[in-house]
Every structure is written in structure tokens, then in C-alpha cells.
Amino acid sequence: MRRFRLYLLILVLLGALAGFYYQSKQKVQTDTIQFQSKLLGKALPYHVVLPPGYGLITNSRKHYPVIYLLHGWNGHFDSWLNNTTLRQIASSGQLIIVTPEGNNGWYTDSATTQTDKYETYIINELIPDVDSRYRTIRDRRGRGIAGYSMGGYGAIKFGFKHPELFKLAASISGAFDTPSRTDDQSIMEIFGESGSSVRSENDIERLSRSVSPEKIAGLPYLYFDCGLSDPWLGANNHFADVLSELKIPYEYRRLPGGHVWSYWDRQAQEVMSVATNVLSPPE
């Protein structure tokens, strides 16, 4: 009888441990990677938000779609997690979410500082590092990129410059007119003087007009939205007009709101929904 009770106690304890393990792995997990960029010669940390169930033994061979969320001007890699409900949003999906550090580099290789290669860093260092550390779907059908403001500009730009890498390029309140502006020090440092080659090479209207008709089908799914009281509404409207003229498919929404975190938080949920529909599911 004592032995039976001991066995029963062991079974109860094992069941409790199994339940605890399952519940803990069903929660969203967040990692912080202190990545050392060889290109920029400094640390560029990034957060990774892992979906529910990622750590379960039963899912150890499952690979997940990944979306890179770029921050805006004067933001950092932790801006998304610090200012939005991103963890809660992630809890209802099956996406790996990566929030990189971009400083005020406009996700562009600088015209004035040789080591400030924020585009090449994303493409040649960050994506391979994420793919090596996590069980991502390691081709374009399972990879998207999105962002707000400066990050929205960067995401759409990456979609046009690197369509072989991304199935989705999405923007919230994108600062699409940046390469034409001269009113900010960071813009001058990254893009150089008016008329520079860096400005023309990273202008999203020029990039869209350079896509030949036969290559339109190879572009990522383009999603962008902007608040009706956002100062960049005009730039977003203009970009939509350009895409319509060129017969490049896109989804554009104009919604109540401004260039503020409450709007970006709300629309992050929408971007995750679009990503879930566009990217390949876990496999």
C-alpha cells in the first residue's frame, strides 16, 4: 500500500510538472540579443518575441514565419515593446517578431560616414543571425518587414530593393518623402546633400518607377496605412497614386489618428494580421 501511494504521489508530481512546463511554454517569450555588428563596429541589440508554444518539445522541429519590426526616428530596438501591447498582440499569433536597432540611420547606408551601413547591416548581418539562432522559415515566403515612421519608410524601401528576401513589406505612418528632405541633421548625415546618389538610390518613388512590368509579380505584398491627422498623410497619398499609375498592387488605408504611439499600437495588430495571412504558416 505504501509503495502504491508513493507511485501515486510521483505520478501526481509528474503531472503537475508537466502542466507547469506546458503552461510556461505556451506564454510569449522575449529574448534580447546583444549583437556585435562587424559592419558598424558596435553593438546593435535586438529583441525577439517568440510565439506561444515555440519552446515546446513537441514543436522542436517546427519552423515559424518571421517579421522584422523597424522603429522610427529617435526610437530604438526596445521602442516597440516599451510603448505598445506587442507581447499581447504576439500571444494570439504564430509569428517570430524581431525588433532591430536602427538608431537614426534611416535603414540606409550613409553617404557621409563609411561605417554607418544600416541597410547592409539588416540584410547581411541581422537576418542571417536571426536565422541561425531561431527556427525561422528561411526564405522570402516566411519573411516580412514592417515599421512605423522612419521604419515604415525603411520597410517599403527594403521591399523594393530586396524583393527576393521579403514576401511582405508594410508601413505604418511611413515617412516616405525622407530622401527629398533637408530639414534634419540625421537626414543630411545619412543621405548627404541634395542631389546625392544615396538620395536617388533610396527614393521609394524612383524605386517603384524602376520596376519593369514583368517584375511586378515578384514584389512583396505592399501594405501601408496613415492617420488622417498625420503630417505624412500627403506623402502616403502620393505614394498610393504612384503605385496606382504603375499598376503595382497595394493595400492602403487612411484611418483616424496621428503620428503617435496610440495609432501605431492599434495598427501593429493589423500588420500582424496581414502578416499572418500573407506569410507561410509554421511548418
N, C-alpha and C positions, 0 to 999 in steps of 0.2 A: 504493500500500500504506500509506504514512504517513497519507494522508487517511482511509482506511478505519479505521485504528487510532484516529485522532483521533475519528471519528464513534462508534466503538465505546466509547471512553472516555467521551465525552459521554453516550451512552445509559446506560452503567453508573452514572455520577454522577447523572443524572436519576432513574434507578430507585431509587438509594439515597436521594435527597432525597424522592422520593415516598413511599418506605417509612417514612422518618423522620417525614414530615408525617402520614401516616396513623396511625402508632403514637402520636404525640403527641396527636392529636385524639381518639383512642379512649380516652384516660385521663380520669378525672373531673377537672374544673377547678373551682377555687374562687375566687370574686370577693369582695371586700369593698367595699361601697358606703358612703361617708360621707354619709349622707342628712341634710340640714338640715330639720328639721320647723318649718314656719311656725306650726303649732298650738301646739307646746310651746316654741318659741323656742330650740331647742338641737339638737345633733347626736344622731341616733338611728341609728347604723350598723347595717348588716345584712350577713350572709353570704349568698351564693348558691352552691349546689353544682350544677354543670351536669353532665348525664349524659354517658356515653361517646358520642362521635360528634356532639355538639352543634355543634362548631366545623368540621365537615367541609363543604367547598364543596357536596358533593352533598346535604347536609341543610339548605342555607341557606334553604329555603322551608318547612321543617318546623316546626310549632308543637307545643309539649310541654305535658302537664299539669303543674300546679304545686301543691306542698303547702307550707303555711306551718307551721313547727315552732316552737311557743312555749316559752320557757324557764320555769323555776319560780322560786319566791321566792328572793331573794338570788343569782339567776343573771343572766346577761347574754347578749347575742346570740351570743357565741362559746362558750357553755357546751356546746352540742351537739357541736361539732367538737372541743372540748378534752377532753371526758370520755367520748365514745363512739366507736364504729367507723363513724361516719356516712359517711365517704368510701368505706369498703369496702362498706357497705350500698348506697350510691348507684351503685357500679360495676356492680351486677347489674340495674339498672333503667333506666327511661327517663322519670324524673321530674325536674323542676326543683325543688330544695329551697331554701326561703328561711327563714333563722333571724333574726327581728327582735329588736330591743332593746325590752324592756318594763319594765326596771328593776323596782321593786317596786310597779308601778302596777296590778296585777291586771286588766290589759286592760279597764279601766273608766274612764269619765270621772269625775274626782274630785268628791266632794261638798264639799270644803274648799278646794281650790286650783284656781282657774279655768283655769289653763293646762295642768294635768295631764289631758289628754284622751287617754288611752291606747286607748280604744275607737275614737273618731273618727279618731285617727291611723292605726290599722290599716286602717280601711275607706276613708277619704277621701284618705289620702296614700300609705301604703305600697303597697297593691295597685295603684293607678294608676301609681306609679313603677316597680314591677316590670314591669307590662305594657308600659310604654313602652320599657324597656331590653332586654327579653328576648322571645324568640319563645314566649310562653305561649299556651295556649288561653284566650281572654279572655272566658269566660263560665263559669257555675257547673258545667257538665258536665266541665270540665277543671280545677276548682279545689277543693282540700281544705284543711282546717286541723286541726292536732293539737298536742298538747303534753303535758308532764308536770307533775304537781302544780298549781301556780298556772296553768301553761299549759294543763293539761288542763281545768281549770275554765273558762278563757277560751275554749278551742276549742269546748266544748259550748255555752257561752253564745252565742258567735257563730253557731253552727248554728241556734239557736232565734231569735235576734234578726235574723239576716240570711240566711234560707234561700234567698233569691234569688241569693246570691253563692257558696254552697258546696254541692257535691254530697256531701261527706264531712266529718263532724266527729268527731274521735277524741281520746280521752283515755287517758293512762297515769297511774295513781295520782292521779286528779283530786281536788283539794281542793274538793269540791262544796258543803261547808257554810259556805264563807267568809263570805257575806253575813250569816250569823246570829252570827258570832263577834265578840268584843270584846277578844281577848287579845293583839293585836299592834298596834303603832303604825301600821304601813303600812295595816292594815285600817281603823283608825279614820280615818286621813287620807284614804283613798280613799272609803270607804263612809259615813263620818260616824257620828253617834250611832245607837243602836238605834232602829228605827222610821223611819229616814230613807227618803225616796223612792228614793234611789240604791240602798239595800239591797233594797227590794222590786222595783225595776225590773231588778235584775241577779241575782235569786234564780232558779236554774235550775228548782227545783220549781214556783215560781209561773209561770215562763215556759212550762214544759211543760203546766201545767194551763190556760193561756190559749189553747192551740192548739185551735181548733174541729175537730170530726171531719172536716169536708170539706177541711181544710187539712193534715191529717196526711201525705197523699201528697206534699205539696210540701216536706216536711222533708228535710234531708240524711240520708244513711246514718249512723246513730249507732253508733259502736264505742267501747267503753271496757273497760279491764281494771284489776285491782288485785291487789297481792300479799296473800297470806293473813296475813302478819305486818305489814301496812301499817296505821298508825293511822287511815287514812281508809277502811279496808275497810267499816266500818259506814255511812259516808256514801254509798259507792258501792252497797252493797247496798240502801240505802233508795231511791236514785235508780232502780235497776232495778225495785224494787217499784212505784214511782210510774208508770214507763213501762208496766209490765205492766197496772196498773189502768186506765190511759188508752188501752190498746191501741195504743201508739205502738211501731212496730218498732225493735228494737235488737239489738246483739250485745254480750254482756257475758261476760268471762272472769275467773275468780278463779284465780290461779296462785301457786305457791310464790315467795316473795320479799318484800322490804320496800320502804321508801321510800328507795331507794338507787340509785346510778348503775348498778350491775351489772344491776339489774332493768330500768331504763329503756333501757339499751343493748340488752338482749335483746329487749325489746318494741318498740323502734324498728324492728327488722327486720319484725316482724309488722304494724305500722302501715303500713310501706311496701308490704307485700304486699297488705293490704286496699286501700290507695290505688290500686295498680296494677289491681286487679280492679274497683274502683268507678268510677274516673275514666276519661274518654275516653282512648284511646291517642293517641300522636303522630299528627298528620295534616298 
